[in-house]
Amino acid sequence: MNKFLFKHIDNSALIVFRILFGALIFLESVGAIFTGWLRRTLIEPQFTFNFIGFDWLQPLPGQWMYVYYVIMGLFGIGVMLGYKYKMSMLGFTLLWAGTYFMQKSSYNNHYYFLMILNAIMCILPAHRYASLDAKFNPKIKSISMPNWCRWIFIIQLFILYSYASIAKMYPDWLDLSVPELLMKAKKHYALIGNLLQHKFMHYLIAYGGILFDGLIIPLLLWKRTRKIAFFASIFFHLFNSIVFQVGIFPYLSLAFAVFFFEPKVIKGLFLKQKPLYTDNKIDVPGYASVFKVVFVLYFIIQIVLPLRHHVIADDVLWTEEGHRMSWRMMLRSKRGKTSFKVVDKATNNVTEIRLSEYLTRKQIRAVSAKPDFMWQFAKRLKQIYAEKGIDIKVYVSAYISVNGKPSKQLIDPEVDLANEEWNHFKHHDWILPSNRDENN
C-alpha cells in the first residue's frame, strides 16, 4: 500500500487541473451573480430552506451575498494563479460549504460533488509548479507528487459514476418514462427542442446514460480505449451542458481527463517548459499510518452513504429520505399539490396558508413535493406565529405525482407536522406509504 500511495509520479496533471479548477470555480461564482441565480436563490427569499441542523445558517442580509460571491470569485482566481493557494482554496471551500448548507431549493449532486472536491483540493500540493507561490518561494517548487494525489480523484469519480449508473436501473427510467418527461420540459428549446422529443433521443438518454456512467472510468483507464472514451465524454458532457444547464459540472468532468492521460502527453500539451519526472521514488512520510486510515475510512463512507436509503422504509423516489449525497442524478419528475392549514390551539381558529406570501416560486415547487421541505415550513410557520404570541398546530394536505403517475397523498393530514421531530437516518411515519391505492 505504501508503494501504491506514496510512489512519486509527475505532477503535470495536478498542476493543469488546478488552473482549470480555479478558472471554473471563478466562473461558477460570477455566473451565479450574472445569471440571476444568486438573486433568485439567496437574496429574494424571506428565508432559505437550509440543510436540517443548520438552522442558524442563513444568507447575509440585503445585498451582502453579492459581496460574498465576489470574494468566492477572488478565491477562485487565487487558486487558478496559485497565489496563496492554501488560503485561497480553504477560503473558497468554507464559503462554498456555507452556501451549500444554507439552501437546498436549488440542490443537485453537482453542488455536493464540488464541496467534496474543494476539501480534497485543500490538501493537495497543487501549487508547487506554474504558480505565484512557487515563483515567490522557490523552495516549494516540485515536479512530482505522491501517487495518491491522482488516485483520490479516480476512485471518487468511479464511485460517483457507478452509483449514477446503478440508480438509473429502475422501471421508470428503463421504460423511458423519465427521459420523456425530462425532454418534454425542453420542448421550447430553439433548434433542438423538437429533436429532443424523438423516441431515439429518449433511448439514447436512458441507455446511453447507463452505459456511459457505468463504463467511462474503466474505459479512460485502459489505454486502448482512452481516446474514444475521452471524445465520448466531450459529446456527453456538452450535451448535458446544453440540455440540462448544470453549470460548470460538465466542464469540470472534462477537466478530470488530465489524470487519465500519460503525464508526458499532459506536459507536452500544457507545460512544455516543465521537466518530466520519471524517477518513481517512494517517499513514505511520517504520517503514513494515519493517512492510510483516513484514506480508507473516507472511501468507505463514500461507498456506504449512497446506500442508506436501502435501510430506510419505502421508496426513496417517494419519500426523498436518503436521496441527497447519493449520486441520484435527474432520476425522477415530481409534481405536487400541497396546502398548509394552521390551527390556533387556544381558539381552534383555522387559517389556510397562502404559500406565495412566504415563499418564492422555486421554494413553492420544493415545498409542494418534498417532505423535508414541508416539515421545515411547518416549523417555520410555528415560529412565525409564536413571535405573535400564538401557539399553533400545522396540518398538511399533499398529493404527489411521481414520474407522471396518478397522484397519491404523501403526508398524513391528521399529524401536526410542526410538533414532529426529524431523524436523518430513519423513516418518518407521517409520510404515507407509496403503495397506497388512493388516487386524486
C-alpha positions as CSV (number, residue, x, y, z in Angstrom):
1,M,0.0,0.0,0.0
2,N,2.9,2.3,0.7
3,K,4.2,1.8,-2.8
4,F,0.8,2.5,-4.3
5,L,0.1,5.6,-2.3
6,F,3.5,7.2,-1.8
7,K,5.3,6.4,-5.0
8,H,6.1,9.8,-6.7
9,I,4.8,10.5,-10.2
10,D,4.9,13.5,-12.5
11,N,2.6,16.2,-11.2
12,S,1.7,17.9,-14.6
13,A,-1.9,16.6,-14.4
14,L,-2.5,18.2,-10.9
15,I,-0.9,21.5,-11.9
16,V,-3.1,21.8,-15.1
17,F,-6.2,20.7,-13.1
18,R,-5.5,23.3,-10.5
19,I,-5.5,26.0,-13.2
20,L,-8.7,24.7,-14.8
21,F,-10.4,24.2,-11.5
22,G,-9.6,27.7,-10.3
23,A,-11.0,29.2,-13.5
24,L,-14.2,27.1,-13.2
25,I,-14.9,28.0,-9.6
26,F,-14.4,31.6,-10.5
27,L,-16.9,31.3,-13.3
28,E,-19.3,29.4,-11.0
29,S,-19.1,32.4,-8.6
30,V,-19.6,35.2,-11.0
31,G,-22.0,33.2,-13.1
32,A,-24.3,32.9,-10.1
33,I,-24.4,36.7,-10.0
34,F,-24.8,37.5,-13.7
35,T,-27.4,34.7,-14.4
36,G,-29.6,35.9,-11.5
37,W,-29.2,32.6,-9.7
38,L,-27.9,34.3,-6.6
39,R,-30.7,36.9,-6.5
40,R,-33.4,34.3,-7.0
41,T,-32.0,31.7,-4.6
42,L,-30.4,33.6,-1.8
43,I,-31.5,37.3,-1.9
44,E,-35.2,37.4,-2.8
45,P,-36.5,34.7,-0.4
46,Q,-37.6,35.8,3.0
47,F,-35.7,32.8,4.4
48,T,-34.0,29.8,2.8
49,F,-34.5,26.1,3.4
50,N,-31.2,25.2,4.9
51,F,-30.0,21.6,5.5
52,I,-31.7,20.4,8.6
53,G,-29.4,21.0,11.6
54,F,-28.1,24.2,10.1
55,D,-31.0,26.4,11.1
56,W,-28.5,29.1,12.2
57,L,-27.1,29.4,8.7
58,Q,-29.0,31.9,6.6
59,P,-27.9,34.3,3.8
60,L,-26.4,37.6,4.6
61,P,-28.9,40.5,4.7
62,G,-29.5,43.0,1.9
63,Q,-27.1,42.8,-0.9
64,W,-24.2,41.3,1.1
65,M,-24.5,38.0,-0.7
66,Y,-23.1,39.7,-3.8
67,V,-20.0,40.6,-1.8
68,Y,-19.9,37.0,-0.5
69,Y,-19.8,35.7,-4.1
70,V,-17.4,38.2,-5.3
71,I,-15.0,37.1,-2.6
72,M,-15.6,33.5,-3.7
73,G,-14.6,34.5,-7.2
74,L,-11.5,36.2,-6.0
75,F,-10.5,33.0,-4.2
76,G,-11.1,31.1,-7.4
77,I,-8.6,33.4,-9.2
78,G,-6.1,32.8,-6.3
79,V,-6.5,29.1,-6.9
80,M,-6.0,29.4,-10.7
81,L,-2.9,31.6,-10.3
82,G,-1.6,29.6,-7.4
83,Y,-1.4,32.7,-5.2
84,K,-1.6,32.0,-1.5
85,Y,-3.1,28.7,-2.7
86,K,-3.8,27.1,0.6
87,M,-5.6,30.2,1.9
88,S,-7.5,30.7,-1.4
89,M,-8.6,27.1,-1.6
90,L,-9.6,26.9,2.1
91,G,-11.5,30.2,1.8
92,F,-13.5,29.1,-1.2
93,T,-14.2,25.7,0.5
94,L,-15.6,27.4,3.6
95,L,-17.7,29.9,1.6
96,W,-19.0,27.2,-0.8
97,A,-19.9,24.9,2.1
98,G,-21.8,27.9,3.6
99,T,-23.8,28.5,0.5
100,Y,-24.4,24.7,0.1
101,F,-25.7,24.1,3.6
102,M,-27.7,27.4,3.8
103,Q,-30.1,26.4,1.0
104,K,-31.3,23.3,-0.8
105,S,-34.1,24.7,-3.1
106,S,-31.5,24.5,-5.9
107,Y,-29.9,21.3,-4.7
108,N,-28.2,19.0,-7.1
109,N,-25.5,16.4,-6.7
110,H,-23.0,18.6,-8.6
111,Y,-23.0,21.1,-5.7
112,Y,-22.3,18.3,-3.3
113,F,-19.5,17.0,-5.5
114,L,-17.9,20.4,-5.7
115,M,-17.9,20.6,-1.9
116,I,-16.1,17.3,-1.7
117,L,-13.7,18.3,-4.4
118,N,-13.0,21.6,-2.6
119,A,-12.0,19.7,0.5
120,I,-9.7,17.4,-1.5
121,M,-8.0,20.2,-3.2
122,C,-7.2,21.8,0.1
123,I,-4.8,19.0,1.0
124,L,-3.2,18.6,-2.4
125,P,0.2,20.1,-3.4
126,A,-1.3,21.7,-6.4
127,H,0.6,25.0,-6.2
128,R,4.2,23.6,-6.5
129,Y,4.6,24.4,-10.1
130,A,3.4,27.1,-12.5
131,S,2.1,29.2,-9.6
132,L,2.8,32.5,-8.0
133,D,3.5,30.7,-4.7
134,A,6.4,28.7,-6.4
135,K,7.7,31.9,-8.0
136,F,7.8,33.8,-4.7
137,N,9.0,30.8,-2.7
138,P,11.2,28.6,-5.0
139,K,11.8,26.2,-2.1
140,I,8.3,24.7,-2.6
141,K,8.7,24.1,-6.3
142,S,8.4,20.4,-7.3
143,I,7.7,18.4,-10.5
144,S,6.4,15.4,-8.7
145,M,3.6,14.3,-6.4
146,P,2.6,11.2,-4.4
147,N,0.5,8.7,-6.4
148,W,-2.5,9.1,-4.1
149,C,-3.0,12.6,-5.4
150,R,-4.0,11.1,-8.7
151,W,-6.0,8.1,-7.5
152,I,-8.1,10.0,-5.0
153,F,-9.8,11.6,-8.0
154,I,-10.1,8.4,-10.0
155,I,-11.6,6.4,-7.1
156,Q,-14.0,9.3,-6.2
157,L,-15.1,9.5,-9.9
158,F,-15.6,5.8,-10.1
159,I,-17.9,5.8,-7.1
160,L,-19.9,8.7,-8.4
161,Y,-20.4,7.4,-11.9
162,S,-21.0,3.8,-10.7
163,Y,-23.8,4.9,-8.4
164,A,-25.2,7.2,-11.0
165,S,-25.4,4.2,-13.5
166,I,-26.9,1.8,-11.0
167,A,-29.5,4.3,-9.8
168,K,-30.9,4.6,-13.4
169,M,-31.6,0.8,-13.5
170,Y,-35.2,1.1,-12.3
171,P,-38.5,0.7,-14.3
172,D,-39.5,4.3,-14.8
173,W,-36.1,5.0,-16.4
174,L,-35.8,1.8,-18.4
175,D,-39.3,2.2,-19.9
176,L,-38.4,5.8,-20.9
177,S,-41.0,7.4,-18.7
178,V,-38.5,9.7,-17.0
179,P,-36.4,10.6,-20.1
180,E,-39.7,11.5,-22.0
181,L,-40.8,13.8,-19.1
182,L,-37.4,15.4,-18.9
183,M,-37.3,16.1,-22.6
184,K,-40.9,17.3,-22.7
185,A,-39.8,20.1,-20.4
186,K,-37.1,21.1,-23.0
187,K,-39.5,21.3,-26.0
188,H,-39.3,25.1,-26.1
189,Y,-35.5,25.0,-26.8
190,A,-34.5,26.7,-30.0
191,L,-33.2,24.4,-32.8
192,I,-33.0,21.2,-30.6
193,G,-36.4,21.3,-28.8
194,N,-38.2,19.1,-31.4
195,L,-35.2,16.8,-31.8
196,L,-35.3,16.1,-28.1
197,Q,-38.9,14.7,-28.4
198,H,-37.9,11.8,-30.7
199,K,-38.0,8.3,-29.3
200,F,-34.4,7.7,-30.4
201,M,-33.2,10.6,-28.2
202,H,-35.1,9.1,-25.2
203,Y,-33.4,5.7,-25.8
204,L,-30.1,7.5,-26.1
205,I,-30.5,9.4,-22.9
206,A,-31.8,6.4,-21.0
207,Y,-29.5,3.6,-22.1
208,G,-26.6,5.8,-23.2
209,G,-26.6,7.4,-19.8
210,I,-26.4,4.0,-18.0
211,L,-23.6,2.8,-20.3
212,F,-21.6,6.0,-20.1
213,D,-21.8,6.3,-16.3
214,G,-21.0,2.6,-15.8
215,L,-18.1,2.3,-18.3
216,I,-16.5,5.7,-18.6
217,I,-13.9,5.4,-15.8
218,P,-12.7,1.9,-16.8
219,L,-12.5,3.0,-20.5
220,L,-10.5,6.0,-19.6
221,L,-8.1,3.9,-17.5
222,W,-7.5,1.5,-20.4
223,K,-5.0,2.9,-22.9
224,R,-6.6,1.3,-25.9
225,T,-10.0,2.9,-25.3
226,R,-8.8,6.1,-23.7
227,K,-9.1,8.4,-26.7
228,I,-12.5,7.1,-27.7
229,A,-13.8,7.4,-24.2
230,F,-12.5,11.0,-24.0
231,F,-14.3,12.0,-27.2
232,A,-17.4,10.3,-25.9
233,S,-17.0,12.4,-22.7
234,I,-16.9,15.6,-24.7
235,F,-20.1,14.7,-26.5
236,F,-21.8,13.5,-23.3
237,H,-20.9,16.5,-21.2
238,L,-21.5,19.1,-23.8
239,F,-25.0,17.6,-24.3
240,N,-25.7,17.8,-20.6
241,S,-24.4,21.4,-20.5
242,I,-26.7,22.5,-23.4
243,V,-29.8,20.5,-22.5
244,F,-29.7,20.4,-18.7
245,Q,-27.7,23.6,-17.9
246,V,-25.9,22.2,-14.9
247,G,-23.3,24.9,-14.6
248,I,-19.6,24.1,-14.5
249,F,-20.0,20.4,-13.8
250,P,-19.7,19.1,-17.4
251,Y,-16.5,21.2,-17.9
252,L,-15.2,20.1,-14.6
253,S,-15.8,16.5,-15.6
254,L,-13.8,17.0,-18.8
255,A,-11.0,18.6,-16.8
256,F,-10.6,15.3,-14.9
257,A,-9.3,13.7,-18.1
258,V,-5.8,15.1,-17.3
259,F,-5.5,12.4,-14.7
260,F,-6.1,9.6,-17.1
261,F,-3.6,10.5,-19.9
262,E,0.1,9.9,-19.6
263,P,2.0,12.7,-17.9
264,K,4.2,13.1,-20.9
265,V,1.1,13.9,-23.0
266,I,-0.3,16.5,-20.5
267,K,3.1,18.1,-20.1
268,G,3.6,18.3,-23.8
269,L,0.2,19.9,-24.3
270,F,0.1,22.4,-21.4
271,L,3.5,22.7,-19.7
272,K,6.1,22.5,-22.4
273,Q,8.9,24.0,-20.3
274,K,8.4,21.7,-17.3
275,P,10.8,18.8,-16.8
276,L,9.2,15.4,-16.9
277,Y,9.5,13.4,-13.6
278,T,10.4,9.8,-14.2
279,D,12.3,8.7,-11.0
280,N,9.3,6.9,-9.4
281,K,10.8,7.4,-6.0
282,I,8.9,6.0,-3.0
283,D,8.8,8.6,-0.2
284,V,6.8,7.3,2.8
285,P,6.0,10.3,5.2
286,G,6.0,10.0,8.9
287,Y,2.2,10.4,9.0
288,A,1.7,7.4,6.6
289,S,-0.2,5.2,9.0
290,V,-2.7,7.9,9.9
291,F,-3.1,8.9,6.3
292,K,-3.9,5.3,5.2
293,V,-6.6,5.0,7.9
294,V,-8.2,8.3,6.9
295,F,-7.9,7.4,3.2
296,V,-9.6,4.1,3.6
297,L,-12.3,5.4,6.0
298,Y,-13.1,8.3,3.6
299,F,-13.9,6.0,0.8
300,I,-15.8,3.6,3.0
301,I,-18.1,6.5,3.9
302,Q,-18.4,7.4,0.2
303,I,-19.4,3.8,-0.6
304,V,-21.8,3.4,2.3
305,L,-23.6,6.8,2.3
306,P,-25.4,6.4,-1.0
307,L,-26.7,3.0,0.2
308,R,-28.5,4.4,3.3
309,H,-31.9,4.6,1.6
310,H,-32.0,0.8,1.3
311,V,-32.3,0.6,5.1
312,I,-35.0,3.3,5.3
313,A,-38.6,2.1,4.7
314,D,-40.4,2.8,1.5
315,D,-39.2,4.1,-1.9
316,V,-36.6,6.9,-1.9
317,L,-38.3,8.3,-5.0
318,W,-41.4,8.8,-2.9
319,T,-40.1,9.8,0.5
320,E,-36.8,11.6,-0.6
321,E,-35.2,10.0,2.5
322,G,-31.6,9.2,1.6
323,H,-31.8,11.0,-1.8
324,R,-29.2,13.7,-1.3
325,M,-25.5,13.0,-1.3
326,S,-26.2,9.7,-3.1
327,W,-25.4,10.5,-6.8
328,R,-29.0,10.1,-7.7
329,M,-29.0,12.5,-10.7
330,M,-32.1,13.5,-12.7
331,L,-33.9,10.3,-11.9
332,R,-37.5,11.5,-11.4
333,S,-40.1,14.1,-12.2
334,K,-42.4,15.1,-9.3
335,R,-45.5,17.3,-9.3
336,G,-47.3,18.2,-6.2
337,K,-50.5,20.0,-5.0
338,T,-49.9,20.9,-1.4
339,S,-51.7,23.1,1.2
340,F,-51.0,24.1,4.7
341,K,-53.6,24.7,7.4
342,V,-52.8,26.4,10.7
343,V,-54.9,25.8,13.8
344,D,-54.8,28.2,16.8
345,K,-54.6,25.9,19.8
346,A,-56.3,28.4,22.1
347,T,-59.3,29.3,19.8
348,N,-59.3,26.5,17.2
349,N,-59.5,29.1,14.5
350,V,-58.3,27.7,11.2
351,T,-56.2,29.7,8.7
352,E,-55.4,28.4,5.2
353,I,-51.8,29.5,4.3
354,R,-51.1,31.2,1.0
355,L,-47.7,29.9,0.1
356,S,-46.9,32.9,-2.1
357,E,-46.9,35.2,0.9
358,Y,-44.0,33.4,2.4
359,L,-42.1,31.6,-0.4
360,T,-40.7,32.2,-3.9
361,R,-41.9,30.2,-6.8
362,K,-38.9,27.9,-6.7
363,Q,-39.5,27.3,-3.0
364,I,-43.1,26.6,-3.5
365,R,-42.2,23.9,-6.1
366,A,-40.0,22.2,-3.5
367,V,-42.5,22.6,-0.6
368,S,-45.2,21.1,-2.8
369,A,-43.3,17.9,-3.4
370,K,-40.6,17.1,-0.8
371,P,-41.4,16.0,2.8
372,D,-38.4,17.6,4.5
373,F,-39.3,21.0,3.0
374,M,-42.9,20.5,4.2
375,W,-41.6,19.7,7.7
376,Q,-39.3,22.7,7.7
377,F,-42.0,25.1,6.5
378,A,-44.4,23.8,9.2
379,K,-41.7,24.6,11.8
380,R,-41.2,28.0,10.2
381,L,-44.9,28.8,10.5
382,K,-44.9,27.7,14.1
383,Q,-42.0,30.1,14.7
384,I,-43.7,33.0,12.9
385,Y,-46.9,32.6,14.9
386,A,-45.0,32.1,18.1
387,E,-43.5,35.6,17.6
388,K,-47.0,36.9,17.6
389,G,-47.8,35.1,20.8
390,I,-49.9,32.4,19.1
391,D,-49.4,28.7,19.7
392,I,-50.4,26.7,16.6
393,K,-50.7,23.3,15.0
394,V,-49.8,22.8,11.3
395,Y,-51.5,20.3,9.1
396,V,-50.5,19.5,5.6
397,S,-52.5,18.1,2.6
398,A,-50.1,17.0,-0.1
399,Y,-50.9,15.0,-3.2
400,I,-47.8,14.0,-5.3
401,S,-47.3,12.5,-8.7
402,V,-44.0,10.8,-9.4
403,N,-42.9,10.3,-13.0
404,G,-46.4,11.2,-14.4
405,K,-48.2,8.5,-12.4
406,P,-51.6,9.2,-10.7
407,S,-51.3,11.5,-7.6
408,K,-51.3,10.0,-4.1
409,Q,-51.5,11.5,-0.7
410,L,-48.0,11.9,0.7
411,I,-48.5,13.3,4.2
412,D,-50.8,12.1,7.0
413,P,-53.3,15.0,7.2
414,E,-54.0,14.2,10.8
415,V,-50.5,14.8,12.0
416,D,-49.4,18.2,13.5
417,L,-46.2,18.4,11.4
418,A,-44.9,21.3,13.5
419,N,-44.7,19.0,16.5
420,E,-42.8,16.2,14.8
421,E,-39.0,15.6,15.1
422,W,-36.7,15.0,12.2
423,N,-34.4,11.9,12.0
424,H,-31.7,11.8,9.2
425,F,-31.4,8.0,9.2
426,K,-35.0,6.8,10.0
427,H,-38.3,6.7,8.1
428,H,-40.9,9.2,9.3
429,D,-44.3,7.6,9.9
430,W,-46.2,10.8,8.9
431,I,-45.0,10.1,5.3
432,L,-47.7,7.8,4.0
433,P,-46.7,4.6,2.1
434,S,-46.1,4.9,-1.6
435,N,-48.1,1.7,-2.3
436,R,-51.4,3.2,-1.2
437,D,-54.2,2.8,-3.7
438,E,-55.7,6.2,-3.0
439,N,-55.7,8.5,-6.1
440,N,-56.6,12.1,-6.6
